[in-house]
Amino acid sequence: MKKKNLSAIIVCLLSAVCILLTIALPIRIAGFDSKKTLIVYFSRVGNTDFSDDVDAVSSASLRRKDGVLYGNCEILAEKLSNLSGADVFSVTVSENYPESYEETVNRASHEQSDNTRPKLTSHIDNMDSYDNIIVVYPVWWNTMPIPMFSFFEEYDFSGKNIYPVATHKGSFLGDSVNDIKELCSESEVRKGIPISGGSVDFVGIMPFVMVAGWVMLAIGTLLNNRFKSKTAKVLLTDMIPILGIIMNVLCIVRILI
Ligand SMILES: Cc1cc2nc3c(=O)[nH]c(=O)nc-3n(C[C@H](O)[C@H](O)[C@H](O)COP(=O)(O)O)c2cc1C
């Protein structure tokens, strides 16, 4: 098999996995009954007292839009809610985390090793009316932030479907799904979906970019050997598929890392 064909096949397979990864949850939740579905999220933003001049560029995982700070999980939860029409609930702690990333990491580490349960300030009155709970959380020290443990212990999730979605910086889901299964042994805890924190803005458009990349690969392959002009051959049968491969590889890297 030609090297170029082999690399195209590998890219196509990886793309298929990534497309499934990015659209599996949206497709699923689009089919849910929005009245019986709740999207729960926890983000560092919303649980931290940031000063007005905090630098969203150098501070890990912060985004600023029109002067307002957003967390990765918050953005993802809003996107999923727009798609499904489901209610959104934000988990918030009574004692906010420090502005410094390092200090937050240290506090999270202590909370985990001491197995603490931070007090939550937000509560859901009508949990009984939801059948599907989509939980969007960042991976902290290889699992959910400890406030999410407080959340799971507060309610009775028996018989509900739980869909874990984690944003991360390299740990993917870590141990989070196993921890949710332990906390909710009477629930149907579905396979988790990991999404790189930096990719949440692109989650909606990535499948389209990847499909466009595939189409370009296919066009290049179909047009192969159909041109006598060397320029047309280079442009149409070499450059287009190479561009298609690059688009796919960039998307794969962006989703995973
Ligand atoms: C306290 C803390 C611990 C973290 N631990 C991990 C980790 O173990 N693995 C990982 O991949 N990312 C880790 N991260 C990165 C976050 O999971 C990632 O930036 C996430 O997208 C942040 O989402 P948010 O902006 O909604 O809080 C950690 C971040 C913080 C603040």
Ligand as a Chemical Component Dictionary entry (heavy atoms), coordinates in Angstrom:
data_LIG
# 
_chem_comp.id                   LIG 
_chem_comp.type                 NON-POLYMER 
_chem_comp.pdbx_formal_charge   0 
_chem_comp.three_letter_code    LIG 
# 
loop_
_chem_comp_atom.comp_id 
_chem_comp_atom.atom_id 
_chem_comp_atom.alt_atom_id 
_chem_comp_atom.type_symbol 
_chem_comp_atom.charge 
_chem_comp_atom.model_Cartn_x 
_chem_comp_atom.model_Cartn_y 
_chem_comp_atom.model_Cartn_z 
_chem_comp_atom.pdbx_ordinal 
LIG C1  C1  C 0 -7.029  22.577 40.979 1  
LIG C2  C2  C 0 -6.855  22.090 39.559 2  
LIG C3  C3  C 0 -6.395  20.805 39.326 3  
LIG C4  C4  C 0 -6.294  20.325 38.011 4  
LIG N1  N1  N 0 -5.902  19.030 37.808 5  
LIG C5  C5  C 0 -5.874  18.531 36.538 6  
LIG C6  C6  C 0 -5.517  17.172 36.303 7  
LIG O1  O1  O 0 -5.227  16.384 37.211 8  
LIG N2  N2  N 0 -5.511  16.736 35.013 9  
LIG C7  C7  C 0 -5.835  17.551 33.960 10 
LIG O2  O2  O 0 -5.828  17.102 32.817 11 
LIG N3  N3  N 0 -6.184  18.845 34.155 12 
LIG C8  C8  C 0 -6.204  19.362 35.408 13 
LIG N4  N4  N 0 -6.572  20.671 35.625 14 
LIG C9  C9  C 0 -6.957  21.507 34.462 15 
LIG C10 C10 C 0 -8.474  21.601 34.305 16 
LIG O3  O3  O 0 -9.088  20.330 34.303 17 
LIG C11 C11 C 0 -8.836  22.263 32.960 18 
LIG O4  O4  O 0 -8.153  23.470 32.804 19 
LIG C12 C12 C 0 -10.347 22.495 32.859 20 
LIG O5  O5  O 0 -10.708 22.628 31.493 21 
LIG C13 C13 C 0 -10.789 23.742 33.604 22 
LIG O6  O6  O 0 -12.197 23.923 33.480 23 
LIG P1  P1  P 0 -12.920 25.206 34.106 24 
LIG O7  O7  O 0 -12.362 26.401 33.395 25 
LIG O8  O8  O 0 -14.374 25.013 33.806 26 
LIG O9  O9  O 0 -12.648 25.220 35.579 27 
LIG C14 C14 C 0 -6.626  21.176 36.910 28 
LIG C15 C15 C 0 -7.041  22.502 37.170 29 
LIG C16 C16 C 0 -7.141  22.956 38.475 30 
LIG C17 C17 C 0 -7.607  24.378 38.736 31 
# 
loop_
_chem_comp_bond.comp_id 
_chem_comp_bond.atom_id_1 
_chem_comp_bond.atom_id_2 
_chem_comp_bond.value_order 
_chem_comp_bond.pdbx_ordinal 
LIG C1  C2  SING 1  
LIG C2  C3  SING 2  
LIG C2  C16 DOUB 3  
LIG C3  C4  DOUB 4  
LIG C4  N1  SING 5  
LIG C4  C14 SING 6  
LIG N1  C5  DOUB 7  
LIG C5  C6  SING 8  
LIG C5  C8  SING 9  
LIG C6  O1  DOUB 10 
LIG C6  N2  SING 11 
LIG N2  C7  SING 12 
LIG C7  O2  DOUB 13 
LIG C7  N3  SING 14 
LIG N3  C8  DOUB 15 
LIG C8  N4  SING 16 
LIG N4  C9  SING 17 
LIG N4  C14 SING 18 
LIG C9  C10 SING 19 
LIG C10 O3  SING 20 
LIG C10 C11 SING 21 
LIG C11 O4  SING 22 
LIG C11 C12 SING 23 
LIG C12 O5  SING 24 
LIG C12 C13 SING 25 
LIG C13 O6  SING 26 
LIG O6  P1  SING 27 
LIG P1  O7  DOUB 28 
LIG P1  O8  SING 29 
LIG P1  O9  SING 30 
LIG C14 C15 DOUB 31 
LIG C15 C16 SING 32 
LIG C16 C17 SING 33 
# 
